[in-house]
Amino acid sequence: MAATPLVPFNDLHAQYRSIQPEVDAAIARTIRNSAFIRGPEVDAFERNFAAVVGAKHCVSCANGTDALFIAYRALGLQPGDEVITSAHSWIATAETITQAGGQVVFADTDPATFTLDPADVARKITPRTKGLVPVHLYGQPANLGALGELTRRHGLWMVEDCAQAHLARCGGRTVGTFGAIGTFSFYPGKNLGAMGDAGCLVTNDDALAAFAAKFARHGGLRKGEHEIEGINSRLDGLQAAILNAKLPHLERWTRERRRLAAEYDRKLAGVGDLVRPPVAPGRDHVFHLYVVRTARRDALRAHLETRGIQTQINYPAALPFLPAYQRFGHQPADFPVAYAHQSQVLSLPLFPEMTAGQLDQVVDAIQAFFGGRVAR
């Protein structure tokens, strides 16, 4: 039986304990009403989340992957259409482009922020390009100013992958509202997480919202009325109830994530070759993950594991180098930044309920690994 870590990567049970009466009441209410598919909790969550994001419409669905697929279908992606997205992301961003009928085109990432590099995007645009999909990776917004300018100049749409960026802002405006559609995941470990799979998309476009809502419900908004062929991707009532209970706490949890990240920044400054995650000017990072870089990543991770500290690698392989995309024949030189980062990135423990003592245990272990040396 594996030993319980001294510092877990995340602690979902601690979050549950902190708001247990609210979550338990929400679950009991849903069971009492037998509102398991759609129902008042789902309707309320769609209204509540749209208001928090500042979007006109929120269309809930079964998970964040479906949200991306539905978005591409709503935008009319056709066979042969090219969509440019980040070489550094979770596969859902790209696989759903293929599943919706499009052609994935990868672009490299910015060396500091891990987000889509507008200069490389500009080089990849062709007459077949229909859209861009920036990923607000780890909770930091992409360069939406420069990417938005490219969409306007070339007549492209933009879908924002906000799966890790709940409440992140760029220039004071919440991500998810810059493009035609923003998609969110409520996977349990996200900043706003359900107790199972859940997702949504947000948009200010009435027609896109109407199509997405129908498509996610077998092509119709009323049972037995199917205007189009769709899929079954419905947010269930229990997950919506849990999300409604958690949503009022999201702002506070986000402030705590930023505070903990600032503590890491202060205490890890100058330690070894460790590169801390910078926050780009005009962008509000929500620190879904606190990701450092070091040439000694694997050794550091092993050292932390011996100290009972859990870490993760997000992600061990850049998308173009996964077996799923061998067909493109990409080489490391095609994406030098994303390729370099895949062997350097390490996600440290960070969650709103993390104690000062736990954070110090992580810091002390990292300092011990680097022998107390301070970079000059």
Secondary structure as the mmCIF struct_conf table of DSSP 4:
data_model
#
loop_
_struct_conf.conf_type_id
_struct_conf.id
_struct_conf.beg_label_comp_id
_struct_conf.beg_label_asym_id
_struct_conf.beg_label_seq_id
_struct_conf.end_label_comp_id
_struct_conf.end_label_asym_id
_struct_conf.end_label_seq_id
HELX_LH_PP_P HELX_LH_PP_P1 ALA A 2 PRO A 5
BEND BEND1 LEU A 6 LEU A 6
STRN STRN1 VAL A 7 VAL A 7
BEND BEND2 PHE A 9 PHE A 9
HELX_RH_AL_P HELX_RH_AL_P1 LEU A 12 SER A 18
TURN_TY1_P TURN_TY1_P1 ILE A 19 ILE A 19
HELX_RH_AL_P HELX_RH_AL_P2 GLN A 20 ASN A 33
TURN_TY1_P TURN_TY1_P2 SER A 34 SER A 34
STRN STRN2 ILE A 37 ILE A 37
BEND BEND3 ARG A 38 GLY A 39
HELX_RH_AL_P HELX_RH_AL_P3 PRO A 40 VAL A 53
TURN_TY1_P TURN_TY1_P3 GLY A 54 GLY A 54
BEND BEND4 LYS A 56 LYS A 56
STRN STRN3 HIS A 57 CYS A 61
BEND BEND5 ALA A 62 ALA A 62
HELX_RH_AL_P HELX_RH_AL_P4 GLY A 64 ALA A 74
TURN_TY1_P TURN_TY1_P4 LEU A 75 GLY A 76
TURN_TY1_P TURN_TY1_P5 PRO A 79 GLY A 80
STRN STRN4 GLU A 82 SER A 86
BEND BEND6 ALA A 87 SER A 89
TURN_TY1_P TURN_TY1_P6 ILE A 91 ILE A 91
HELX_RH_AL_P HELX_RH_AL_P5 ALA A 92 GLN A 99
TURN_TY1_P TURN_TY1_P7 ALA A 100 GLY A 101
STRN STRN5 GLN A 103 ALA A 107
STRN STRN6 THR A 109 THR A 109
TURN_TY1_P TURN_TY1_P8 PRO A 111 THR A 113
BEND BEND7 THR A 115 THR A 115
STRN STRN7 LEU A 116 LEU A 116
HELX_RH_AL_P HELX_RH_AL_P6 PRO A 118 LYS A 124
TURN_TY1_P TURN_TY1_P9 PRO A 127 ARG A 128
STRN STRN8 THR A 129 VAL A 133
STRN STRN9 VAL A 135 VAL A 135
HELX_RH_3T_P HELX_RH_3T_P1 LEU A 137 GLY A 139
HELX_LH_PP_P HELX_LH_PP_P2 GLN A 140 ALA A 142
HELX_RH_AL_P HELX_RH_AL_P7 LEU A 144 HIS A 154
TURN_TY1_P TURN_TY1_P10 GLY A 155 GLY A 155
STRN STRN10 TRP A 157 ASP A 161
TURN_TY1_P TURN_TY1_P11 ALA A 163 GLN A 164
TURN_TY1_P TURN_TY1_P12 HIS A 166 LEU A 167
STRN STRN11 ARG A 169 CYS A 170
TURN_TY1_P TURN_TY1_P13 GLY A 171 GLY A 172
STRN STRN12 ARG A 173 THR A 174
TURN_TY1_P TURN_TY1_P14 VAL A 175 GLY A 176
BEND BEND8 THR A 177 ALA A 180
STRN STRN13 ILE A 181 SER A 185
TURN_TY1_P TURN_TY1_P15 PRO A 188 GLY A 189
BEND BEND9 LYS A 190 LEU A 192
BEND BEND10 MET A 195 GLY A 196
STRN STRN14 GLY A 199 THR A 203
BEND BEND11 ASN A 204 ASN A 204
HELX_RH_AL_P HELX_RH_AL_P8 ASP A 206 PHE A 215
TURN_TY1_P TURN_TY1_P16 ALA A 216 ALA A 216
STRN STRN15 ARG A 217 ARG A 217
TURN_TY1_P TURN_TY1_P17 HIS A 218 GLY A 219
BEND BEND12 LEU A 221 LEU A 221
STRN STRN16 ARG A 222 ARG A 222
TURN_TY1_P TURN_TY1_P18 LYS A 223 GLY A 224
STRN STRN17 GLU A 225 GLU A 225
BEND BEND13 GLU A 227 ILE A 228
STRN STRN18 ASN A 232 ASN A 232
STRN STRN19 ASP A 236 ASP A 236
HELX_RH_AL_P HELX_RH_AL_P9 GLY A 237 LYS A 246
HELX_RH_3T_P HELX_RH_3T_P2 LEU A 247 HIS A 249
HELX_RH_AL_P HELX_RH_AL_P10 LEU A 250 LEU A 268
TURN_TY1_P TURN_TY1_P19 ALA A 269 GLY A 270
STRN STRN20 VAL A 271 VAL A 271
TURN_TY1_P TURN_TY1_P20 GLY A 272 ASP A 273
STRN STRN21 VAL A 275 VAL A 275
TURN_TY1_P TURN_TY1_P21 PRO A 281 GLY A 282
STRN STRN22 ARG A 283 ASP A 284
BEND BEND14 HIS A 288 LEU A 289
STRN STRN23 TYR A 290 ARG A 293
TURN_TY1_P TURN_TY1_P22 ALA A 295 ARG A 296
HELX_RH_AL_P HELX_RH_AL_P11 ARG A 297 THR A 306
TURN_TY1_P TURN_TY1_P23 ARG A 307 GLY A 308
STRN STRN24 ILE A 309 ILE A 309
STRN STRN25 GLN A 312 GLN A 312
BEND BEND15 ASN A 314 ASN A 314
BEND BEND16 PRO A 316 ALA A 317
HELX_RH_3T_P HELX_RH_3T_P3 LEU A 319 PHE A 321
BEND BEND17 LEU A 322 LEU A 322
HELX_RH_3T_P HELX_RH_3T_P4 PRO A 323 PHE A 328
HELX_RH_3T_P HELX_RH_3T_P5 PRO A 332 ASP A 334
BEND BEND18 PHE A 335 PHE A 335
HELX_RH_AL_P HELX_RH_AL_P12 PRO A 336 HIS A 341
TURN_TY1_P TURN_TY1_P24 GLN A 342 GLN A 344
STRN STRN26 VAL A 345 LEU A 348
HELX_LH_PP_P HELX_LH_PP_P3 PRO A 349 PRO A 349
TURN_TY1_P TURN_TY1_P25 PRO A 352 GLU A 353
HELX_RH_AL_P HELX_RH_AL_P13 ALA A 356 PHE A 369
TURN_TY1_P TURN_TY1_P26 PHE A 370 GLY A 372
STRN STRN27 VAL A 374 VAL A 374
#
